[in-house]
Each structure stands twice: as C-alpha cells, then as structure tokens.
C-alpha cells in the first residue's frame, strides 16, 4: 500500500507513525497548501514527494490510498476527487458533514470498485473486542455513560474573538463532531442505531458547540455521551447491567483497560500491546485491502453512514447548522 496524506496536523503524524509499524505499507507523498509544512512532515518521516497541487498528486499512479485529515468540511470534496482518480481512501472522523455526502461517496466507491474507510480507531482495538465478549455477563443493559473531554488548545483563541477551524461552522466543527463522535462510535458499534437521539449543547455566540450531552434512547436502555472541548474531565466509558458493570479506563478514545465487575468479583483486561492507538485501525485496513474484502469494507461503510446519520440528527436537534446542510 502506497499512501499519500492530506493535512499536516498531529493526527497525521500519529497515523504515519502507525504506518511505519505495519509491514507492507509506506507513505510516498504529502500534500499541503503550504510547502514549508509539507516539507517538514516529509523530512520527519522520510517521504520522497511533496505536493501543493492536490490534483497533481491525485494523478500520481504510484499512489494506492489517500489519507484525508483536513478540516471536516473538506472531507467530502477531497474524498470524491480521490475516488474519481481511482484512489482508495481513508477519511478521518467525522467521515463527512452530512449523511447525504456519505451516501454519495459510498455510491461512487462501489461504482468504481474502490475502498473507502472512516479512520475511527476505537472499533478496531483488541480491548474493544473484549468489551463485546464480556457484555453478556452484565445481564440486561440499563445505562451507558461515556465522557470524552479534552480542553482545546484553540479554545483561548475562540474566547479572544478568533474562529479556529475546530470551532467554526464553516468547517463543520464543534465538540460533537470532533470529540463526542468517539462516544457515538463506542455505543453504536456495539448496539446499532438508537430509536432516537437528542443533543443539549453549550454553544458559543457564533453557534458552534463547545461541549454537550447526546442522549441516545434504545428499546431497553439509555446511552449518555458527553464531549467537551471547553473543560477537562476524567474520561471513561461505563456500561451498566442488572448483574454488573463494565468500565473502560480513559474512555472510548484508546480503550486502555477494561474492568468488569460482577458482584464482588472484579476482572481487569488488557489485550493491547501497541502504544499508538491508530496501529490497530491501520493494520485492519491493510488486511481488508490485501484480501480484497470489499464486503467487509462496504459493511463498515454502511455502519459509518449510520453513525453520520445519528451525528447529523443530534447536531440539528441542538440547532447547529452547517453550510453543508444547505
């Protein structure tokens, strides 16, 4: 797999570090609008080619995959361009701004027999698989609580009158899309789509959500998902059943350890050996690609669409409207 990247943020560096750990994968090109930032990233990871013209990069026939980690609002058009040029695609979460955009990318990928993935690390982690194995021991599920809060380094700029991309409606930003998305994936990959979803948000005067609580109602239980970029918290994910509970240490983004408590018996589980949380996601994508397992790829794509639908419904419930909605 020869990969090209779009974007030069910290998540791209984490992704490239994971690529270095997976045999048979390499990054061969970097795109950025700014040549200096592209050069810095290329030098750090010994990447041979840099581009400031995206279309020119897409025409490089040596590239198999394009990894997109640009502002959220650009995901759709850049992924569409890559597919049109015969490239397989990995798109950082959130996959797209709207479910309609996800559907269009899905149709194009299937039409061209190409693979496209959402880069969501949680669902591919060994400890997440352990959670699936142990849920049955909890008895009927009654409550799920998830909190992923991370005070943003850009929050100060927002308070000073600036509008960083992550706090900008124009770039499809906000706490729900940027950080609470991990909690939605944590719940939905285990239990599917909820019957209904609501979102109560702390909103800046520009209309963006800086933190909020999403409540997903299922037939027999309720899932509460908290995400904040304007405050810190002890992060966790908790699944409560009639017989016991399961605690995910440090929450959905990482699944560092799983603690299962049934009565007075506690079991601590950890099947993860890699410090880079993106390793398992990257390795799984490579496995699917090498096996030409389009069924698995498109099953994951259908699942991604279900998450984007819930994400969009929650956002609109709080009155958060993106230009992409129009």
C-alpha positions in Angstrom: 0.0 0.0 0.0 1.4 3.3 -1.1 -0.3 6.1 0.8 -0.5 9.9 0.2 -1.6 12.2 3.0 -3.7 15.4 3.0 -3.1 17.5 6.1 -0.2 18.1 8.4 -1.7 18.1 11.9 -0.8 16.0 14.9 -3.2 13.2 13.9 -1.3 12.8 10.6 1.9 12.3 12.4 0.3 9.7 14.6 -1.1 8.0 11.5 2.3 8.0 9.8 3.9 6.5 12.9 1.3 3.7 12.8 2.0 3.2 9.0 5.7 2.7 9.9 4.8 -0.2 12.2 2.7 -2.1 9.6 4.7 -4.2 7.2 3.8 -3.6 3.5 2.7 0.0 4.0 4.5 3.2 3.2 3.8 6.8 2.7 5.0 8.1 -0.7 3.6 11.6 -0.9 2.4 14.5 1.3 0.0 17.3 0.3 -0.3 20.7 2.0 -1.2 24.1 0.7 1.9 25.3 2.5 5.1 23.9 1.0 7.1 24.5 4.2 4.7 22.4 6.4 4.7 19.7 3.7 8.5 19.6 3.7 8.7 19.4 7.5 6.4 16.4 7.6 8.1 14.7 4.7 11.5 15.2 6.3 10.3 13.8 9.6 9.0 10.6 8.0 11.4 10.3 5.1 8.7 10.8 2.5 10.0 11.3 -1.1 7.4 13.6 -2.7 5.5 16.7 -1.6 2.7 18.4 -3.4 0.9 21.8 -3.1 -1.3 20.9 -6.1 -3.9 18.3 -5.0 -5.0 17.3 -8.5 -1.4 16.8 -9.5 -0.9 14.4 -6.6 -4.1 12.5 -7.5 -2.6 11.9 -10.9 0.4 10.1 -9.5 -0.3 6.5 -10.4 2.0 5.1 -7.8 -0.4 6.1 -5.0 -2.9 3.4 -3.9 -4.6 5.2 -1.0 -5.2 8.8 0.0 -5.5 9.5 3.7 -7.5 12.7 4.4 -7.1 14.6 7.6 -8.1 18.1 6.5 -10.9 20.3 8.2 -14.1 18.4 8.4 -15.9 20.4 5.7 -13.3 19.4 3.1 -13.6 15.7 3.6 -16.3 15.1 1.1 -14.9 17.0 -1.9 -11.3 15.7 -1.3 -12.5 12.1 -0.9 -14.7 12.4 -4.0 -11.8 13.8 -6.0 -9.6 10.9 -4.9 -12.2 8.3 -5.9 -12.6 9.9 -9.2 -8.9 9.5 -9.8 -9.1 5.8 -8.9 -7.6 6.0 -5.4 -8.8 4.1 -2.4 -9.5 6.5 0.6 -9.2 6.7 4.3 -11.1 9.7 5.8 -10.5 10.9 9.4 -13.6 11.1 11.6 -16.1 12.6 11.3 -16.4 11.0 7.9 -18.5 13.8 6.3 -20.6 16.7 7.3 -23.9 15.1 6.3 -25.4 11.7 5.6 -26.1 12.8 2.1 -22.4 13.3 1.5 -21.6 9.9 2.9 -24.2 8.3 0.6 -22.6 10.0 -2.4 -19.1 8.8 -1.5 -20.5 5.3 -0.9 -22.2 5.2 -4.3 -19.0 6.4 -6.1 -16.7 3.9 -4.3 -19.0 1.0 -5.1 -19.4 2.1 -8.7 -15.6 2.3 -9.2 -14.9 -0.8 -7.1 -12.7 1.2 -4.7 -12.3 1.0 -1.0 -13.1 3.9 1.4 -12.9 3.8 5.2 -13.6 6.1 8.1 -10.5 6.4 10.3 -12.1 5.6 13.6 -9.6 3.8 15.9 -12.0 2.7 18.7 -13.9 -0.1 16.9 -10.7 -1.9 15.8 -9.0 -2.1 19.1 -8.4 -5.5 20.8 -9.8 -4.2 24.1 -13.0 -3.1 22.3 -13.4 -6.7 21.1 -13.1 -7.8 24.7 -15.9 -5.5 25.6 -18.1 -7.2 23.1 -17.2 -10.6 24.6 -18.0 -9.6 28.2 -21.2 -7.6 27.7 -23.3 -10.7 28.1 -22.1 -11.2 31.6 -23.6 -7.9 32.7 -27.2 -9.1 32.3 -29.8 -6.8 30.6 -28.2 -3.4 29.9 -29.8 -0.4 31.6 -27.4 2.5 31.2 -24.3 3.6 29.3 -22.3 6.6 30.2 -19.4 8.0 28.2 -17.3 11.1 28.8 -14.5 12.2 26.5 -13.4 15.7 27.4 -10.2 17.4 26.3 -9.7 21.1 26.8 -8.8 22.5 23.4 -5.5 24.4 22.9 -7.6 26.6 20.5 -10.3 27.5 23.0 -8.4 30.5 24.2 -8.3 31.8 20.6 -12.1 31.4 20.4 -12.5 33.4 23.6 -10.3 36.1 22.2 -12.5 36.6 19.2 -10.8 34.3 16.7 -12.5 31.4 14.9 -10.3 28.4 14.7 -11.4 25.7 12.3 -12.5 23.3 15.0 -14.9 26.0 16.4 -16.1 27.1 13.0 -19.5 26.2 11.5 -18.0 26.9 8.0 -15.5 24.0 8.6 -18.2 21.6 10.2 -16.5 21.9 13.6 -17.7 21.6 17.2 -17.4 19.3 20.1 -19.9 16.8 18.9 -18.2 16.2 15.6 -14.7 16.4 16.8 -14.7 14.6 20.1 -18.1 13.2 21.1 -18.0 11.2 17.8 -15.8 8.7 19.6 -18.5 8.0 22.2 -21.2 7.6 19.5 -19.0 5.0 17.8 -18.3 3.3 21.1 -22.1 2.8 21.7 -23.3 2.2 18.1 -20.8 -0.4 17.1 -21.9 -2.5 20.0 -25.7 -1.8 19.9 -26.6 -0.3 16.5 -28.6 2.8 15.8 -30.8 4.2 18.6 -34.6 4.7 18.4 -34.0 8.5 18.9 -31.2 10.9 19.7 -31.1 14.4 21.3 -28.3 16.8 21.9 -28.1 19.5 24.5 -25.1 21.8 23.9 -23.1 24.6 25.4 -22.9 27.0 22.4 -20.6 29.9 21.7 -22.2 33.1 20.3 -21.0 32.0 16.8 -23.4 29.0 17.0 -20.8 26.3 17.5 -21.0 23.7 20.3 -18.0 23.8 22.7 -19.4 20.9 24.8 -22.6 19.0 25.1 -24.5 15.8 26.1 -26.0 13.5 23.5 -28.7 11.1 24.7 -29.5 8.0 22.7 -32.6 6.0 23.5 -32.7 2.3 22.8 -35.6 0.0 23.4 -34.4 -1.1 26.8 -31.7 1.3 27.9 -30.3 4.8 27.6 -26.9 5.9 26.5 -25.5 9.3 27.6 -22.5 10.6 25.7 -20.6 13.7 27.0 -18.0 15.5 24.9 -16.2 18.7 25.9 -13.6 20.9 24.3 -14.1 23.7 26.8 -13.5 21.7 30.0 -11.5 18.8 31.4 -12.8 15.6 33.0 -11.8 12.1 34.0 -12.6 10.3 30.8 -14.4 7.0 31.0 -17.0 4.7 29.3 -19.3 2.7 31.6 -21.8 0.0 30.6 -24.2 -0.9 33.4 -26.3 -4.0 33.5 -28.6 -5.7 36.1 -25.8 -8.1 37.1 -22.7 -5.9 37.0 -20.9 -3.1 35.1 -18.0 -2.6 32.7 -15.6 0.3 33.0 -13.3 1.4 30.1 -10.4 3.2 31.6 -9.7 6.6 30.0 -12.8 6.2 27.8 -13.6 5.4 24.2 -10.6 7.0 22.6 -8.0 4.4 23.5 -9.8 1.8 25.5 -6.7 1.4 27.6 -8.1 -1.2 30.0 -11.4 -2.9 30.6 -12.6 -3.6 34.2 -15.6 -5.9 34.6 -17.3 -6.1 38.0 -19.9 -8.7 38.7 -21.0 -8.6 42.3 -17.8 -8.6 44.4 -15.7 -10.1 41.6 -13.5 -7.8 39.5 -11.7 -8.8 36.3 -9.1 -6.4 34.7 -8.5 -7.0 31.0 -5.9 -5.6 28.5 -5.1 -7.2 25.2 -3.4 -4.2 23.6 0.4 -4.2 23.1 0.8 -1.1 20.9 1.2 2.3 22.4 0.0 4.0 19.2 -3.8 3.8 19.2 -4.0 4.1 15.4 -2.0 1.0 14.8 -4.9 -1.5 15.0 -7.0 0.6 12.7 -4.2 0.9 10.1 -3.4 -2.8 10.3 -7.1 -3.8 9.8 -7.4 -1.5 6.8 -4.3 -3.1 5.3 -5.7 -6.6 6.0 -9.0 -5.8 4.2 -7.2 -4.3 1.3 -4.8 -7.2 0.8 -7.6 -9.7 1.0 -9.7 -7.6 -1.5 -12.5 -8.0 1.0 -15.0 -5.5 -0.5 -17.8 -7.0 1.5 -16.1 -6.1 4.8 -15.2 -2.7 3.5 -18.7 -1.8 2.4 -20.2 -3.3 5.6 -18.0 -0.8 7.5 -19.1 1.9 5.1 -22.8 1.2 5.8 -22.0 1.3 9.5 -20.2 4.7 9.1 -23.3 6.0 7.3 -25.5 5.0 10.3 -23.2 6.9 12.6 -23.2 10.0 10.4 -27.0 9.9 10.3 -27.2 9.9 14.2 -24.4 12.6 14.4 -26.4 14.8 12.0 -29.7 14.3 13.8 -28.1 15.1 17.2 -26.4 18.2 15.8 -29.6 19.5 14.2 -31.5 18.8 17.4 -29.3 21.4 19.1 -29.9 23.9 16.3 -26.3 23.5 14.9 -26.5 24.1 11.2 -23.6 23.7 8.8 -23.3 25.3 5.3 -23.1 21.7 4.1 -26.7 21.2 5.2 -27.8 23.6 2.5 
